[in-house]
Amino acid sequence: MKVPWRKNVLVLVGLGYSSLIIIFVAMCWSGGMTAEDAYEVVKSPLMALIGGSLAISKDLIPLGDDHHASEENKPVDNHNNR
């Protein structure tokens, strides 16, 4: 099974994670905040980004081969099997 690469989605999700890391480091380093305080600020967007990434990956990656799934849903004709 060939899984298509969605480069634009991977880039956007990567940019989301990168921006949160940059914001976290900037608040800790130049903002004078402790790591605990900075995490409290980015915790909600980080959890939303993780949940969104999981939802996107579920929709982008097929769970089974479509041909195989359509074969399983075909009705069985037992009258011709003698």
Backbone bond lengths (Angstrom), bond angles and torsions (degrees), N, CA, C in turn:
res aa  C-N    CA-C-N  psi(-1)  N-CA   C-N-CA  omega(-1)  CA-C   N-CA-C  phi
1 M - - - 1.441 - - 1.528 108.52 -
2 K 1.307 116.23 130.11 1.454 121.58 179.74 1.524 109.21 -98.77
3 V 1.320 116.11 124.00 1.464 121.98 178.86 1.527 108.04 -97.86
4 P 1.330 117.69 120.24 1.467 119.09 -179.42 1.529 111.29 -72.37
5 W 1.330 115.39 140.43 1.464 120.91 178.09 1.516 108.91 -85.55
6 R 1.288 116.41 127.56 1.454 122.59 175.35 1.527 107.40 -102.92
7 K 1.327 114.79 83.49 1.472 120.01 -173.77 1.523 112.13 -62.54
8 N 1.325 117.42 -37.04 1.464 118.96 -178.84 1.524 111.33 -66.32
9 V 1.325 117.46 -37.57 1.462 120.38 178.30 1.522 110.46 -69.81
10 L 1.335 116.62 -40.73 1.466 119.60 178.20 1.521 111.32 -63.32
11 V 1.320 116.99 -39.37 1.465 120.55 178.88 1.524 110.53 -65.62
12 L 1.326 117.13 -44.32 1.469 119.70 -179.16 1.526 111.95 -65.10
13 V 1.319 117.78 -42.04 1.469 120.41 178.18 1.528 109.81 -66.38
14 G 1.326 116.77 -40.96 1.463 120.24 177.09 1.511 112.41 -61.83
15 L 1.335 116.41 -39.88 1.465 120.11 176.64 1.526 111.49 -64.75
16 G 1.324 116.92 -35.85 1.464 119.94 177.66 1.520 111.92 -63.73
17 Y 1.334 116.19 -47.64 1.469 119.65 178.28 1.530 111.11 -65.24
18 S 1.329 116.46 -41.32 1.470 119.69 179.84 1.527 111.66 -62.66
19 S 1.328 116.58 -41.53 1.464 118.75 -179.45 1.527 111.17 -65.34
20 L 1.335 117.92 -37.60 1.467 119.26 177.48 1.525 111.65 -66.39
21 I 1.323 117.07 -37.53 1.466 120.25 177.85 1.522 109.92 -66.34
22 I 1.334 116.83 -42.30 1.471 120.54 179.55 1.528 110.41 -63.65
23 I 1.325 116.92 -42.41 1.468 120.46 179.10 1.532 110.13 -63.95
24 F 1.330 116.95 -43.25 1.462 121.21 179.76 1.528 110.75 -61.31
25 V 1.329 116.77 -47.67 1.471 120.55 -179.14 1.526 110.71 -65.26
26 A 1.329 117.25 -39.86 1.460 120.14 179.86 1.529 111.34 -64.86
27 M 1.316 117.61 -39.07 1.464 119.75 178.87 1.519 111.57 -68.95
28 C 1.319 117.00 -36.69 1.469 119.50 -179.89 1.526 111.70 -74.36
29 W 1.321 116.04 -41.24 1.456 119.30 -172.29 1.519 112.20 -81.76
30 S 1.311 117.13 -59.59 1.462 118.69 -175.00 1.528 112.86 -96.56
31 G 1.313 117.13 -17.40 1.458 119.65 -179.09 1.513 113.60 -84.57
32 G 1.313 116.83 -12.72 1.459 120.36 178.38 1.512 114.25 74.41
33 M 1.341 118.05 16.24 1.469 121.11 179.09 1.523 109.57 -89.20
34 T 1.304 115.00 154.84 1.460 118.66 172.38 1.523 108.55 -78.55
35 A 1.314 115.88 164.22 1.462 120.67 -179.43 1.524 111.19 -63.31
36 E 1.324 117.07 -35.29 1.464 120.45 179.00 1.525 111.66 -65.51
37 D 1.335 116.25 -41.89 1.466 120.37 178.91 1.527 111.42 -67.52
38 A 1.330 116.02 -41.69 1.464 119.84 179.38 1.526 110.61 -65.93
39 Y 1.329 117.71 -37.17 1.465 120.73 178.21 1.527 110.89 -65.79
40 E 1.315 117.05 -37.28 1.463 120.01 177.27 1.527 111.17 -61.35
41 V 1.334 116.83 -33.21 1.463 120.60 179.35 1.527 111.06 -72.10
42 V 1.341 117.84 -42.54 1.468 120.66 -174.50 1.529 112.79 -95.94
43 K 1.324 118.02 1.60 1.470 120.01 -175.85 1.528 112.06 -64.14
44 S 1.307 118.65 -47.13 1.466 121.14 -178.08 1.525 112.61 -65.66
45 P 1.342 119.47 -47.50 1.468 117.73 176.41 1.521 112.92 -63.62
46 L 1.337 117.54 -33.23 1.456 120.48 178.49 1.525 110.99 -65.96
47 M 1.323 117.75 -44.28 1.464 120.79 178.63 1.527 111.02 -65.20
48 A 1.322 117.39 -37.50 1.466 120.67 177.09 1.524 110.87 -66.43
49 L 1.326 116.74 -38.59 1.459 120.52 178.40 1.519 111.32 -67.43
50 I 1.318 117.57 -38.86 1.464 120.74 177.14 1.525 110.33 -64.99
51 G 1.312 117.32 -45.37 1.463 120.49 178.41 1.516 112.36 -63.66
52 G 1.319 116.66 -40.78 1.461 120.09 177.41 1.514 112.13 -66.15
53 S 1.328 116.77 -37.66 1.465 120.31 177.70 1.522 111.03 -63.95
54 L 1.318 116.61 -40.67 1.462 119.86 177.70 1.525 111.56 -65.52
55 A 1.320 117.01 -40.52 1.460 120.40 178.93 1.525 111.21 -66.26
56 I 1.321 116.79 -40.81 1.462 120.36 178.62 1.518 110.48 -65.74
57 S 1.325 117.51 -44.00 1.466 119.73 -178.92 1.519 111.20 -64.82
58 K 1.319 117.13 -34.21 1.468 120.22 178.09 1.524 110.50 -64.79
59 D 1.326 116.87 -37.21 1.455 120.62 -178.89 1.526 112.72 -80.52
60 L 1.329 118.26 -27.34 1.456 120.72 -175.97 1.517 113.86 -85.95
61 I 1.312 117.42 -31.79 1.457 120.78 -175.92 1.517 108.91 -100.15
62 P 1.340 117.86 117.87 1.465 119.55 178.78 1.528 110.97 -69.69
63 L 1.323 115.98 141.16 1.457 120.28 -177.30 1.520 112.85 -83.89
64 G 1.305 118.02 -20.19 1.455 120.68 179.87 1.504 110.26 -152.76
65 D 1.322 115.15 166.06 1.451 121.11 177.65 1.519 108.58 -73.34
66 D 1.318 118.09 127.11 1.460 121.38 -176.93 1.527 111.94 -62.02
67 H 1.336 117.47 -36.95 1.460 120.55 179.11 1.527 110.41 -64.27
68 H 1.327 115.97 -42.49 1.464 120.61 179.67 1.526 110.72 -66.19
69 A 1.311 116.86 -39.63 1.463 120.40 -179.57 1.521 110.76 -66.63
70 S 1.337 118.37 -37.06 1.461 119.85 179.68 1.522 111.01 -71.50
71 E 1.317 117.96 -29.12 1.468 121.17 176.69 1.528 110.97 -68.77
72 E 1.326 117.00 -35.44 1.464 120.23 -179.47 1.519 111.71 -69.72
73 N 1.320 117.92 -29.27 1.455 121.13 -176.49 1.518 113.50 -88.28
74 K 1.336 117.58 -0.62 1.456 120.09 178.33 1.520 109.59 -71.42
75 P 1.330 117.54 142.75 1.458 119.08 176.44 1.533 110.34 -70.00
76 V 1.300 115.51 145.65 1.455 121.63 -179.19 1.524 108.73 -90.25
77 D 1.333 116.44 129.08 1.457 122.09 178.88 1.522 108.03 -100.99
78 N 1.313 116.78 95.84 1.468 121.84 -178.04 1.523 112.94 -83.25
79 H 1.319 118.21 -9.09 1.459 120.46 -177.47 1.515 112.21 -74.45
80 N 1.314 119.48 -25.92 1.456 121.95 -178.11 1.526 111.82 -91.73
81 N 1.295 118.87 -4.20 1.472 122.49 -177.93 1.523 109.25 -94.10
82 R 1.331 117.89 86.14 1.470 121.18 178.80 1.474 112.08 -116.67
